[in-house]
């Protein structure tokens, strides 16, 4: 969930910063340019005020112009301005001829931004909003002011400024803005991580406790943690639900155990009466034998129910156990049964490997699995028990040579009272593997099933190498 929530928060914060950063960058560039434009407008206004005192007569020759002292002063101001600031400046009559320019070889452009500013000034409009200059554009900035006498525009003051310094200032401001954006993004990332952890911490705890309960550790509860109020309420509700479920399951276990225990005495008395009744009937009566078989089967079911209830109720007594030695001991106990059924019991794998388990629970689970394997392995077959230790787990695999199960049946094996429809003629209550699974889950292990090659079923009992 964090892999989805964290990118969403980061994308949202990055979008907000970019949405604020681009307009701010444009505003900074516009402000820098506006400062330059205001300075150029002031300069052109000053030159326009000087040019107003120059005679309105258009000079016919250079000598006529040179004789005009006012014109000479204007040209001197233009030259000093160009030398000091490196900005081209000129005063042009309406017909485009120059009253004075600096540098001397500059002429009125016939097109472009400067000519547009000149034309606008001839119409009586002062330049105040030229096109924005960006750092990647190498162009000049043109500003023009009209010279008005008696209500008419008689000439225009035009400046054409290089934009290198302006573009440098804009770029410098953008770099500072970018550094601020990166710092803000770093803070946003840190905030997103903290926020995600704060929101998802209760969810992670809830997920872990849910897994514990799903694997049989019913006493697990969600500890008080931070997070939004909704998740804290969910944690409290989950604990209440777990308490109720545990209480119901405890009542169910108690009922099954009590019922199994209470039914065993009447059943024993009933079996005794059936046996006594059999003495009154002809020897070999099929009905009496059938009733006795059903009675023994019912007694087995009651024993298994009681064993299942006790297994679910008992707490595991974990200890460091020699798994290989325990498996060898149980195989020795079952070999006489295998010999009677004509099935060979074989041991393979490690001869010494230790893991954490409840020895009694593991022995009972292994007995249930070996008993199941012997039931389904035909006479002359073999059951192999393999002990392997890989990584953090120890696996004990019991493989039989029976008919095996289909994919659909493998998904259901281990369910309580479930038996394959193809094997209903084999003794059993359908609880043996369920008891083995409960016993292993109580000690931190697990039970898994797979098809054995070429035929049969492979049941794997897994226990951890280290203490759960």
C-alpha positions as CSV (number, residue, x, y, z in Angstrom):
1,X,0.0,0.0,0.0
2,X,2.9,2.3,0.7
3,X,4.2,1.8,-2.8
4,X,0.9,3.3,-4.1
5,X,0.3,6.0,-1.4
6,X,3.9,7.4,-1.4
7,X,4.2,8.1,-5.1
8,X,0.7,9.6,-5.0
9,X,1.8,12.0,-2.3
10,X,5.1,12.8,-4.0
11,X,3.3,13.4,-7.3
12,X,0.8,15.7,-5.7
13,X,3.5,17.7,-3.9
14,X,5.6,18.0,-7.0
15,X,2.6,19.2,-9.0
16,X,1.9,21.9,-6.4
17,X,5.5,23.0,-6.4
18,X,5.7,23.1,-10.2
19,X,2.3,24.9,-10.4
20,X,3.7,27.6,-8.1
21,X,7.2,27.6,-9.5
22,X,6.4,28.2,-13.2
23,X,4.2,31.3,-12.6
24,X,6.7,32.6,-10.0
25,X,9.6,32.2,-12.5
26,X,7.7,34.0,-15.2
27,X,6.8,36.8,-12.7
28,X,10.5,37.1,-11.7
29,X,11.5,37.4,-15.3
30,X,8.8,40.0,-16.0
31,X,9.8,42.0,-12.9
32,X,13.5,42.1,-14.0
33,X,12.6,43.2,-17.5
34,X,10.2,45.8,-16.2
35,X,13.0,47.4,-14.2
36,X,15.1,47.7,-17.3
37,X,12.1,49.0,-19.3
38,X,11.4,51.7,-16.7
39,X,15.1,52.8,-16.7
40,X,15.0,53.0,-20.5
41,X,11.8,55.0,-20.5
42,X,13.3,57.4,-18.1
43,X,16.4,57.7,-20.3
44,X,14.4,58.2,-23.5
45,X,12.2,60.8,-21.7
46,X,15.3,62.8,-20.7
47,X,16.7,62.7,-24.2
48,X,13.3,63.7,-25.6
49,X,13.3,66.8,-23.3
50,X,16.7,67.7,-24.6
51,X,15.6,67.2,-28.2
52,X,12.6,69.5,-27.8
53,X,15.0,72.5,-27.8
54,X,16.5,71.6,-31.1
55,X,15.2,73.5,-34.0
56,X,12.4,71.9,-35.8
57,X,14.0,72.6,-39.2
58,X,15.3,69.4,-40.7
59,X,19.0,70.1,-41.5
60,X,20.0,70.1,-45.1
61,X,23.7,69.4,-44.5
62,X,26.1,68.3,-41.9
63,X,27.4,71.9,-41.5
64,X,23.9,73.2,-40.7
65,X,23.6,70.5,-38.0
66,X,27.1,71.2,-36.6
67,X,26.2,74.9,-36.2
68,X,23.3,74.2,-33.9
69,X,24.7,74.3,-30.3
70,X,21.7,72.5,-28.9
71,X,22.0,69.7,-31.4
72,X,25.7,69.4,-30.5
73,X,24.9,69.1,-26.8
74,X,22.3,66.4,-27.6
75,X,24.7,64.4,-29.7
76,X,27.3,64.7,-26.9
77,X,24.8,63.3,-24.4
78,X,23.9,60.5,-26.7
79,X,27.6,59.6,-27.2
80,X,28.4,59.6,-23.5
81,X,25.3,57.5,-22.8
82,X,26.4,54.9,-25.4
83,X,30.0,54.8,-24.2
84,X,28.9,54.4,-20.5
85,X,26.1,51.9,-20.9
86,X,26.8,50.2,-24.2
87,X,23.2,51.0,-25.3
88,X,22.6,52.2,-28.8
89,X,20.5,55.4,-28.8
90,X,19.2,57.7,-31.5
91,X,16.8,60.6,-32.2
92,X,15.0,60.2,-35.5
93,X,12.7,62.5,-37.4
94,X,9.4,61.3,-38.8
95,X,11.0,60.6,-42.2
96,X,13.6,58.3,-40.5
97,X,16.6,60.7,-40.8
98,X,18.7,61.0,-37.7
99,X,18.9,64.1,-35.5
100,X,21.6,62.3,-33.5
101,X,22.7,58.7,-33.0
102,X,25.3,56.8,-31.0
103,X,27.3,55.0,-32.2
104,X,27.6,57.2,-35.3
105,X,27.1,54.3,-37.8
106,X,23.8,53.1,-36.3
107,X,20.8,53.6,-38.5
108,X,17.1,53.2,-38.0
109,X,16.2,49.5,-38.5
110,X,13.8,48.9,-41.3
111,X,12.1,46.0,-39.5
112,X,12.0,44.1,-36.3
113,X,11.3,45.0,-32.7
114,X,13.2,48.4,-32.9
115,X,11.2,49.5,-35.9
116,X,8.0,48.5,-34.2
117,X,8.8,50.6,-31.2
118,X,9.7,53.5,-33.5
119,X,6.4,53.2,-35.3
120,X,4.4,53.0,-32.1
121,X,6.1,56.2,-30.8
122,X,5.3,58.0,-34.1
123,X,1.7,57.2,-33.3
124,X,2.1,58.9,-29.9
125,X,2.5,55.7,-27.8
126,X,5.4,55.2,-25.4
127,X,7.0,51.8,-25.1
128,X,5.9,50.2,-21.8
129,X,5.4,46.5,-22.4
130,X,7.9,45.0,-24.9
131,X,7.9,41.3,-25.6
132,X,9.4,39.3,-22.7
133,X,13.1,38.4,-23.0
134,X,14.0,34.8,-21.8
135,X,17.4,33.6,-20.8
136,X,17.8,31.4,-23.9
137,X,17.0,34.3,-26.3
138,X,19.9,36.4,-27.7
139,X,18.1,39.6,-28.8
140,X,17.9,43.3,-27.9
141,X,15.3,45.3,-26.0
142,X,13.9,48.3,-27.9
143,X,12.2,51.3,-26.1
144,X,11.0,54.4,-27.8
145,X,9.5,57.7,-26.6
146,X,7.9,60.4,-28.9
147,X,9.1,64.0,-29.0
148,X,6.0,66.1,-29.1
149,X,5.8,69.8,-30.1
150,X,2.6,71.7,-30.4
151,X,0.6,68.5,-30.1
152,X,2.4,66.7,-32.9
153,X,5.1,64.0,-32.9
154,X,8.1,65.6,-34.6
155,X,10.7,63.0,-33.7
156,X,11.3,59.8,-31.7
157,X,14.0,58.8,-29.2
158,X,14.9,55.1,-29.7
159,X,17.1,53.0,-27.5
160,X,18.2,49.4,-28.3
161,X,19.7,47.7,-25.3
162,X,21.7,44.4,-25.2
163,X,20.0,41.9,-22.9
164,X,23.0,39.9,-21.7
165,X,22.9,41.3,-18.1
166,X,19.1,41.1,-18.0
167,X,19.2,37.4,-19.0
168,X,21.9,36.7,-16.5
169,X,19.9,38.3,-13.7
170,X,16.8,36.3,-14.8
171,X,18.8,33.0,-14.9
172,X,20.3,33.7,-11.5
173,X,16.9,34.3,-10.0
174,X,15.7,31.1,-11.6
175,X,18.6,29.2,-10.1
176,X,17.8,30.5,-6.7
177,X,14.1,29.6,-7.3
178,X,15.1,26.1,-8.4
179,X,17.3,25.6,-5.4
180,X,14.3,26.7,-3.2
181,X,12.0,24.3,-5.1
182,X,14.5,21.4,-4.6
183,X,14.8,22.2,-0.9
184,X,11.0,22.3,-0.7
185,X,10.8,19.0,-2.6
186,X,13.3,17.4,-0.2
187,X,11.2,18.6,2.8
188,X,8.1,17.3,1.0
189,X,9.6,13.9,0.4
190,X,10.6,13.7,4.1
191,X,7.1,14.8,5.0
192,X,5.6,12.2,2.6
193,X,7.6,9.4,4.2
194,X,6.7,10.4,7.7
195,X,3.0,10.9,6.7
196,X,2.9,7.5,4.9
197,X,4.5,5.8,7.9
198,X,2.1,7.5,10.3
199,X,-0.9,6.5,8.2
200,X,0.2,2.9,7.4
201,X,1.7,1.9,10.7
202,X,-1.7,0.8,12.1
203,X,-2.4,-1.0,8.8
204,X,0.9,-2.9,9.0
205,X,0.2,-3.9,12.6
206,X,-3.4,-4.9,11.7
207,X,-2.1,-7.0,8.8
208,X,0.5,-8.8,11.0
209,X,-2.1,-9.6,13.7
210,X,-4.6,-10.8,11.1
211,X,-2.0,-13.2,9.7
212,X,-1.3,-14.4,13.3
213,X,-5.0,-15.1,13.9
214,X,-5.4,-16.7,10.5
215,X,-2.5,-19.1,11.3
216,X,-4.0,-20.1,14.7
217,X,-2.5,-17.6,17.1
218,X,-5.8,-16.4,18.4
219,X,-4.4,-14.4,21.3
220,X,-2.7,-11.9,19.0
221,X,-4.1,-8.4,19.3
222,X,-3.5,-5.0,17.7
223,X,-1.4,-2.8,20.0
224,X,-2.3,0.8,20.5
225,X,-0.5,2.9,17.8
226,X,-0.6,6.2,16.1
227,X,-2.3,7.0,12.9
228,X,-5.6,8.6,11.8
229,X,-8.6,8.3,14.2
230,X,-10.4,6.1,11.7
231,X,-7.6,3.5,11.8
232,X,-7.4,3.7,15.6
233,X,-11.1,3.0,15.8
234,X,-10.7,0.1,13.3
235,X,-7.9,-1.4,15.5
236,X,-10.2,-1.3,18.6
237,X,-13.1,-2.8,16.6
238,X,-10.7,-5.5,15.3
239,X,-9.6,-6.4,18.9
240,X,-13.3,-6.6,19.9
241,X,-14.0,-8.9,17.0
242,X,-11.0,-11.1,17.8
243,X,-12.1,-11.3,21.4
244,X,-15.5,-12.5,20.4
245,X,-14.2,-14.9,17.8
246,X,-11.8,-16.4,20.3
247,X,-14.6,-16.7,22.8
248,X,-16.9,-18.5,20.3
249,X,-14.1,-20.8,19.2
250,X,-13.2,-21.6,22.8
251,X,-16.9,-22.4,23.5
252,X,-16.9,-24.6,20.4
253,X,-13.7,-26.4,21.5
254,X,-15.1,-26.9,24.9
255,X,-18.3,-28.3,23.5
256,X,-16.5,-30.7,21.2
257,X,-14.2,-31.9,24.0
258,X,-17.1,-32.3,26.4
259,X,-19.3,-34.0,23.9
260,X,-16.5,-36.4,22.8
261,X,-15.7,-37.2,26.4
262,X,-19.3,-37.6,27.5
263,X,-20.1,-39.9,24.5
264,X,-17.3,-42.2,25.0
265,X,-18.7,-43.9,28.2
266,X,-22.2,-44.6,26.7
267,X,-20.5,-45.8,23.5
268,X,-18.3,-48.2,25.5
269,X,-21.3,-49.5,27.3
270,X,-23.1,-49.9,24.0
271,X,-20.2,-51.8,22.5
272,X,-20.1,-54.1,25.5
273,X,-23.8,-54.9,25.2
274,X,-23.4,-55.5,21.4
275,X,-20.6,-57.9,22.2
276,X,-22.7,-59.7,24.8
277,X,-25.6,-59.9,22.4
278,X,-23.3,-61.4,19.9
279,X,-22.8,-64.4,22.2
280,X,-26.5,-65.1,21.9
281,X,-26.5,-65.1,18.1
282,X,-24.9,-67.7,15.8
283,X,-21.2,-67.4,15.4
284,X,-20.1,-65.2,12.4
285,X,-23.3,-63.2,12.2
286,X,-22.7,-60.5,9.6
287,X,-25.0,-57.9,11.2
288,X,-23.3,-58.1,14.6
289,X,-19.8,-57.7,12.9
290,X,-21.1,-54.7,10.9
291,X,-22.5,-53.0,14.0
292,X,-19.2,-53.6,15.9
293,X,-17.2,-52.1,13.0
294,X,-19.4,-49.0,13.0
295,X,-19.1,-48.7,16.7
296,X,-15.3,-48.9,16.5
297,X,-15.4,-46.3,13.7
298,X,-17.6,-44.0,15.9
299,X,-15.2,-44.5,18.8
300,X,-12.3,-43.5,16.5
301,X,-14.1,-40.4,15.4
302,X,-14.8,-39.4,19.0
303,X,-11.2,-39.9,19.9
304,X,-10.1,-37.8,17.0
305,X,-12.5,-35.0,17.9
306,X,-11.2,-35.0,21.4
307,X,-7.7,-34.9,20.1
308,X,-8.4,-32.0,17.8
309,X,-10.1,-30.0,20.5
310,X,-7.2,-30.6,22.9
311,X,-4.7,-29.7,20.1
312,X,-6.4,-26.4,19.4
313,X,-6.6,-25.6,23.1
314,X,-3.1,-26.5,24.2
315,X,-0.2,-24.1,24.0
316,X,3.0,-25.2,22.3
317,X,6.0,-26.0,24.5
318,X,8.8,-25.0,22.1
319,X,12.3,-26.4,22.6
320,X,15.4,-26.9,20.5
321,X,14.8,-30.4,19.1
322,X,16.9,-32.9,17.1
323,X,14.4,-33.3,14.3
324,X,16.3,-36.1,12.6
325,X,16.5,-38.1,15.8
326,X,12.7,-37.6,16.5
327,X,11.8,-38.7,13.0
328,X,14.0,-41.8,13.3
329,X,12.3,-42.7,16.6
330,X,8.8,-42.4,15.2
331,X,9.8,-44.5,12.1
332,X,11.1,-47.2,14.5
333,X,7.7,-47.2,16.3
334,X,5.8,-47.5,13.0
335,X,7.9,-50.1,11.2
336,X,6.1,-53.1,12.9
337,X,2.8,-51.6,11.5
338,X,4.4,-51.2,8.1
339,X,5.7,-54.8,8.2
340,X,2.2,-56.1,9.1
341,X,0.8,-54.1,6.1
342,X,3.6,-55.2,3.8
343,X,4.8,-51.6,3.3
344,X,8.5,-50.6,3.7
345,X,9.4,-47.5,5.7
346,X,12.6,-45.8,4.5
347,X,14.6,-42.9,6.0
348,X,16.6,-40.5,3.8
349,X,18.3,-37.2,4.2
350,X,20.2,-35.6,7.2
351,X,21.1,-37.7,10.2
352,X,21.4,-34.7,12.6
353,X,19.6,-31.4,12.2
354,X,18.0,-29.2,15.0
355,X,15.0,-27.0,14.9
356,X,12.5,-25.3,17.2
357,X,9.4,-27.3,17.8
358,X,7.1,-28.9,20.4
359,X,8.5,-32.5,20.4
360,X,5.2,-33.9,21.5
361,X,3.2,-32.0,19.0
362,X,5.6,-32.8,16.2
363,X,5.6,-36.5,17.1
364,X,1.8,-36.5,17.0
365,X,1.6,-34.7,13.7
366,X,4.2,-37.1,12.2
367,X,2.3,-40.1,13.5
368,X,-0.9,-38.8,11.8
369,X,1.0,-38.3,8.5
370,X,2.8,-41.7,8.6
371,X,-0.5,-43.4,9.5
372,X,-2.2,-41.8,6.6
373,X,0.6,-42.8,4.2
374,X,0.5,-46.5,5.4
375,X,-3.2,-46.6,4.9
376,X,-3.0,-45.6,1.2
377,X,0.1,-47.4,0.2
378,X,-0.6,-50.8,-1.3
379,X,1.1,-54.0,-0.1
380,X,4.6,-54.2,-1.5
381,X,5.0,-50.5,-1.8
382,X,7.1,-48.1,0.3
383,X,6.9,-44.9,2.3
384,X,9.9,-42.6,2.2
385,X,10.6,-40.0,4.9
386,X,13.1,-37.4,3.9
387,X,14.6,-34.8,6.3
388,X,16.1,-31.7,4.6
389,X,17.3,-28.5,6.1
390,X,17.5,-25.5,3.8
391,X,17.7,-21.8,4.8
392,X,15.7,-21.0,7.9
393,X,13.5,-24.1,7.8
394,X,13.6,-27.8,8.2
395,X,11.3,-29.9,6.1
396,X,10.2,-33.5,6.8
397,X,8.6,-35.0,3.7
398,X,6.6,-38.2,3.9
399,X,6.0,-39.6,0.4
400,X,3.8,-42.6,-0.2
401,X,3.1,-44.8,-3.2
402,X,-0.7,-44.7,-3.1
403,X,-3.1,-43.6,-5.8
404,X,-2.5,-39.9,-5.0
405,X,-5.0,-37.0,-5.4
406,X,-6.2,-34.8,-8.2
407,X,-5.5,-31.0,-8.3
408,X,-9.0,-30.3,-7.0
409,X,-8.6,-32.8,-4.2
410,X,-5.2,-31.4,-3.2
411,X,-6.8,-28.0,-2.6
412,X,-9.2,-29.6,-0.1
413,X,-7.0,-32.1,1.7
414,X,-6.5,-31.3,5.4
415,X,-10.1,-29.9,5.8
416,X,-11.9,-31.4,8.7
417,X,-13.9,-34.5,7.9
418,X,-13.0,-34.3,4.2
419,X,-12.2,-37.5,2.5
420,X,-11.8,-38.2,-1.2
421,X,-14.9,-39.9,-2.7
422,X,-12.5,-42.4,-4.3
423,X,-11.2,-43.6,-0.9
424,X,-14.3,-43.9,1.2
425,X,-13.6,-47.6,1.8
426,X,-10.4,-46.9,3.8
427,X,-10.7,-46.6,7.5
428,X,-10.4,-43.1,8.9
429,X,-12.4,-40.1,10.2
430,X,-11.0,-37.4,8.0
431,X,-9.5,-35.6,11.0
432,X,-5.9,-37.0,11.2
433,X,-4.3,-34.4,8.8
434,X,-6.4,-31.6,10.3
435,X,-5.0,-32.5,13.8
436,X,-1.5,-32.6,12.3
437,X,-1.9,-29.2,10.8
438,X,-3.2,-27.7,14.0
439,X,-0.3,-29.2,16.0
440,X,2.2,-27.7,13.6
441,X,0.6,-24.3,13.4
442,X,0.7,-24.1,17.2
443,X,4.5,-24.5,17.2
444,X,5.2,-22.1,14.3
445,X,5.4,-24.8,11.6
446,X,3.1,-25.6,8.7
447,X,1.8,-28.6,6.7
448,X,1.7,-28.7,2.9
449,X,0.7,-31.2,0.3
450,X,1.9,-32.0,-3.2
451,X,1.7,-34.8,-5.7
452,X,4.4,-37.5,-5.5
453,X,6.2,-38.8,-8.5
454,X,5.3,-41.2,-10.1
455,X,2.3,-41.8,-7.9
456,X,1.1,-41.0,-4.5
457,X,1.1,-38.0,-2.1
458,X,3.9,-36.0,-0.6
459,X,3.2,-34.4,2.8
460,X,5.7,-31.9,4.1
461,X,6.0,-30.9,7.7
462,X,8.0,-27.7,8.1
463,X,9.5,-26.3,11.3
464,X,11.7,-23.2,11.8
465,X,15.4,-23.5,12.6
466,X,15.3,-20.5,15.0
467,X,12.8,-19.7,17.8
468,X,9.6,-18.2,16.3
